[in-house]
Amino acid sequence: MTGTVATTVGICNQRGLHARASAKFVKLASTFDSEIRVTRDGVTVNALSIMGLL
């Protein structure tokens, strides 16, 4: 399948993506054959980069 699919989701945790949650997110994101990006305050990072998420 080709093309682009985009969706917006919110993080409900007041602390956002802290270290443990970020590690779980990266692990899950790495299971997909996709480009997953995370944007916060206008800054976009690759979801496979735990350092980018922190």
N, CA, C and O atoms as a MOPAC input file, in Angstrom:
PM7 MOZYME 1SCF
protein

 N      0.84800 1    -1.17400 1     0.00000 1
 C      0.00000 1     0.00000 1     0.00000 1
 C      0.88800 1     1.22800 1     0.00000 1
 O      1.88000 1     1.28600 1     0.72600 1
 N      0.53400 1     2.20400 1    -0.80800 1
 C      1.29200 1     3.44600 1    -0.84200 1
 C      0.36500 1     4.59600 1    -0.52300 1
 O     -0.85500 1     4.43700 1    -0.47600 1
 N      0.94900 1     5.73600 1    -0.30800 1
 C      0.15800 1     6.90800 1     0.01900 1
 C      0.45900 1     7.36600 1     1.42900 1
 O      1.31800 1     6.81800 1     2.11900 1
 N     -0.26300 1     8.37300 1     1.82900 1
 C     -0.05000 1     8.95100 1     3.14700 1
 C     -1.32800 1     8.88000 1     3.95000 1
 O     -2.40900 1     9.21100 1     3.46400 1
 N     -1.18900 1     8.45000 1     5.16900 1
 C     -2.29400 1     8.45700 1     6.11500 1
 C     -1.82200 1     9.27300 1     7.30100 1
 O     -0.74100 1     9.02400 1     7.83600 1
 N     -2.60800 1    10.23000 1     7.71300 1
 C     -2.22600 1    11.07900 1     8.84300 1
 C     -3.36400 1    11.13200 1     9.84300 1
 O     -4.53800 1    11.12000 1     9.47400 1
 N     -3.00200 1    11.19100 1    11.10500 1
 C     -3.98800 1    11.33900 1    12.16200 1
 C     -3.36600 1    12.13500 1    13.30000 1
 O     -2.14400 1    12.18900 1    13.44100 1
 N     -4.19700 1    12.73600 1    14.08600 1
 C     -3.73800 1    13.49900 1    15.24300 1
 C     -4.28800 1    12.84800 1    16.49500 1
 O     -5.47900 1    12.55200 1    16.58500 1
 N     -3.41400 1    12.63000 1    17.45600 1
 C     -3.82400 1    12.07800 1    18.74600 1
 C     -3.25300 1    12.95800 1    19.84700 1
 O     -2.27300 1    13.67500 1    19.64300 1
 N     -3.86900 1    12.89500 1    20.99400 1
 C     -3.39900 1    13.69800 1    22.11800 1
 C     -2.85000 1    12.82200 1    23.22900 1
 O     -3.29100 1    11.68800 1    23.41500 1
 N     -1.89400 1    13.35000 1    23.95800 1
 C     -1.35000 1    12.68300 1    25.14200 1
 C     -2.11500 1    13.23000 1    26.33700 1
 O     -2.06100 1    14.42800 1    26.61600 1
 N     -2.82100 1    12.36400 1    27.03900 1
 C     -3.66900 1    12.79600 1    28.15400 1
 C     -2.91800 1    12.91600 1    29.47200 1
 O     -3.39300 1    13.57700 1    30.39500 1
 N     -1.76200 1    12.29200 1    29.57100 1
 C     -0.97500 1    12.34000 1    30.79200 1
 C     -0.43700 1    13.75800 1    30.99800 1
 O      0.18100 1    14.31100 1    30.08900 1
 N     -0.65500 1    14.34700 1    32.15200 1
 C     -0.18200 1    15.70600 1    32.42400 1
 C      1.33300 1    15.80900 1    32.30700 1
 O      1.86200 1    16.87100 1    31.97800 1
 N      2.03200 1    14.71000 1    32.57600 1
 C      3.49000 1    14.71200 1    32.49400 1
 C      3.98500 1    14.48500 1    31.07000 1
 O      5.18700 1    14.54700 1    30.81200 1
 N      3.06600 1    14.22500 1    30.15000 1
 C      3.45100 1    13.99100 1    28.76400 1
 C      4.15400 1    12.65900 1    28.59200 1
 O      3.85700 1    11.70000 1    29.30400 1
 N      5.08100 1    12.59400 1    27.65500 1
 C      5.83500 1    11.36300 1    27.40600 1
 C      7.11600 1    11.39600 1    28.23000 1
 O      8.14200 1    11.89300 1    27.76800 1
 N      7.05700 1    10.87500 1    29.43300 1
 C      8.25400 1    10.78600 1    30.26600 1
 C      9.09700 1     9.61200 1    29.77700 1
 O      8.72400 1     8.95700 1    28.80400 1
 N     10.21000 1     9.33600 1    30.42200 1
 C     11.18600 1     8.35700 1    29.92000 1
 C     10.58900 1     6.96900 1    29.69400 1
 O     10.77400 1     6.39200 1    28.62200 1
 N      9.88600 1     6.43000 1    30.66900 1
 C      9.35000 1     5.06800 1    30.52200 1
 C      8.30000 1     5.01200 1    29.41500 1
 O      8.30900 1     4.09700 1    28.59300 1
 N      7.40300 1     5.98200 1    29.39500 1
 C      6.36900 1     6.01300 1    28.35400 1
 C      6.98800 1     6.21800 1    26.97100 1
 O      6.53100 1     5.62700 1    25.99300 1
 N      8.01900 1     7.04600 1    26.88800 1
 C      8.69800 1     7.26600 1    25.61000 1
 C      9.33700 1     5.98400 1    25.10600 1
 O      9.27400 1     5.68400 1    23.91400 1
 N      9.95300 1     5.22300 1    26.00900 1
 C     10.58600 1     3.95900 1    25.61800 1
 C      9.54600 1     2.98100 1    25.07400 1
 O      9.79100 1     2.30500 1    24.07500 1
 N      8.39800 1     2.90600 1    25.72100 1
 C      7.33000 1     2.02600 1    25.24000 1
 C      6.80400 1     2.49500 1    23.89000 1
 O      6.51700 1     1.67900 1    23.01300 1
 N      6.67800 1     3.80400 1    23.72300 1
 C      6.19200 1     4.37200 1    22.46500 1
 C      7.15300 1     4.04600 1    21.32500 1
 O      6.72300 1     3.63400 1    20.24800 1
 N      8.45800 1     4.23000 1    21.56000 1
 C      9.46400 1     3.92900 1    20.53900 1
 C      9.43000 1     2.44600 1    20.18200 1
 O      9.51300 1     2.08900 1    19.00700 1
 N      9.31000 1     1.58500 1    21.18700 1
 C      9.26500 1     0.13800 1    20.94100 1
 C      8.06800 1    -0.22100 1    20.06400 1
 O      8.19900 1    -1.00200 1    19.12100 1
 N      6.91000 1     0.34500 1    20.37100 1
 C      5.71600 1     0.08300 1    19.56900 1
 C      5.85800 1     0.66100 1    18.16600 1
 O      5.52400 1    -0.00600 1    17.18600 1
 N      6.34900 1     1.88900 1    18.05900 1
 C      6.50000 1     2.53300 1    16.75100 1
 C      7.45100 1     1.74800 1    15.85200 1
 O      7.27900 1     1.72400 1    14.63400 1
 N      8.45300 1     1.10700 1    16.45100 1
 C      9.43300 1     0.36700 1    15.65000 1
 C      8.85200 1    -0.91200 1    15.04200 1
 O      9.48000 1    -1.51900 1    14.17500 1
 N      7.67900 1    -1.32200 1    15.48000 1
 C      7.06400 1    -2.53200 1    14.91900 1
 C      6.34000 1    -2.26100 1    13.60200 1
 O      5.92900 1    -3.20000 1    12.92100 1
 N      6.18200 1    -0.99900 1    13.23900 1
 C      5.47600 1    -0.63300 1    12.01500 1
 C      6.45800 1    -0.31400 1    10.90300 1
 O      7.51700 1     0.26400 1    11.14900 1
 N      6.11000 1    -0.68800 1     9.68500 1
 C      6.90100 1    -0.33700 1     8.51200 1
 C      6.37500 1     0.99900 1     7.99700 1
 O      5.79600 1     1.08800 1     6.91300 1
 N      6.59200 1     2.02800 1     8.80200 1
 C      6.02600 1     3.34800 1     8.52200 1
 C      6.95800 1     4.42800 1     9.03800 1
 O      7.87200 1     4.16600 1     9.81900 1
 N      6.71100 1     5.62800 1     8.59100 1
 C      7.39000 1     6.79200 1     9.15200 1
 C      6.41200 1     7.42200 1    10.13300 1
 O      5.34900 1     7.90100 1     9.73800 1
 N      6.76900 1     7.41900 1    11.39300 1
 C      5.90400 1     7.97600 1    12.43200 1
 C      6.61300 1     9.18200 1    13.01900 1
 O      7.77000 1     9.10300 1    13.43200 1
 N      5.90400 1    10.29200 1    13.04900 1
 C      6.47800 1    11.53100 1    13.56600 1
 C      5.63300 1    12.05000 1    14.71300 1
 O      4.42300 1    11.83000 1    14.76900 1
 N      6.29100 1    12.73800 1    15.61600 1
 C      5.62700 1    13.34100 1    16.76900 1
 C      5.93700 1    14.83100 1    16.74000 1
 O      7.08800 1    15.23500 1    16.57100 1
 N      4.89500 1    15.64600 1    16.90800 1
 C      5.07200 1    17.09600 1    16.90500 1
 C      4.58800 1    17.67200 1    18.22000 1
 O      3.50400 1    17.33900 1    18.70000 1
 N      5.39900 1    18.53600 1    18.79400 1
 C      5.02400 1    19.25000 1    20.02000 1
 C      5.57100 1    20.66400 1    19.93300 1
 O      6.75200 1    20.87100 1    19.65100 1
 N      4.71300 1    21.61800 1    20.17500 1
 C      5.09700 1    23.03500 1    20.15000 1
 C      5.82500 1    23.40000 1    18.85700 1
 O      6.78000 1    24.17700 1    18.87600 1
 N      5.37300 1    22.84100 1    17.74100 1
 C      5.93300 1    23.17500 1    16.43900 1
 C      7.21000 1    22.43300 1    16.07400 1
 O      7.74900 1    22.64600 1    14.98800 1
 N      7.70800 1    21.57000 1    16.95000 1
 C      8.92800 1    20.79900 1    16.68700 1
 C      8.52600 1    19.36000 1    16.37600 1
 O      7.82100 1    18.72500 1    17.16000 1
 N      8.97500 1    18.84700 1    15.23300 1
 C      8.64100 1    17.49200 1    14.80300 1
 C      9.87500 1    16.60800 1    14.88700 1
 O     10.95700 1    16.99100 1    14.44300 1
 N      9.70400 1    15.40900 1    15.46700 1
 C     10.80500 1    14.44800 1    15.58800 1
 C     10.34000 1    13.08300 1    15.10600 1
 O      9.14200 1    12.81000 1    15.03400 1
 N     11.29300 1    12.23700 1    14.78200 1
 C     11.01800 1    10.85900 1    14.39900 1
 C     10.62200 1    10.09000 1    15.65000 1
 O     11.29700 1    10.19400 1    16.67400 1
 N      9.55200 1     9.32800 1    15.58700 1
 C      9.05900 1     8.58300 1    16.75100 1
 C      9.97900 1     7.43500 1    17.14300 1
 O      9.78800 1     6.83300 1    18.19900 1
 N     10.96800 1     7.11900 1    16.31800 1
 C     11.91300 1     6.06400 1    16.66400 1
 C     13.08900 1     6.59800 1    17.47000 1
 O     13.96500 1     5.83000 1    17.86900 1
 N     13.12000 1     7.89800 1    17.71400 1
 C     14.20800 1     8.51900 1    18.46300 1
 C     13.75000 1     8.85700 1    19.87200 1
 O     13.01800 1     9.82500 1    20.07900 1
 N     14.18200 1     8.05600 1    20.84300 1
 C     13.77400 1     8.34000 1    22.22100 1
 C     14.32700 1     9.68800 1    22.67400 1
 O     13.67100 1    10.40100 1    23.43400 1
 N     15.51800 1    10.04200 1    22.21900 1
 C     16.09100 1    11.34100 1    22.59700 1
 C     15.26700 1    12.48200 1    22.00800 1
 O     15.10800 1    13.52800 1    22.63800 1
 N     14.74800 1    12.28000 1    20.80600 1
 C     13.89900 1    13.30000 1    20.20700 1
 C     12.60100 1    13.48200 1    20.97100 1
 O     12.09300 1    14.59700 1    21.09100 1
 N     12.06100 1    12.37500 1    21.49100 1
 C     10.80300 1    12.44700 1    22.23300 1
 C     10.97200 1    13.10500 1    23.59200 1
 O     10.04800 1    13.74300 1    24.09600 1
 N     12.14700 1    12.95300 1    24.18400 1
 C     12.37200 1    13.54900 1    25.49900 1
 C     12.70500 1    14.99700 1    25.31200 1
 O     12.93600 1    15.70800 1    26.29000 1

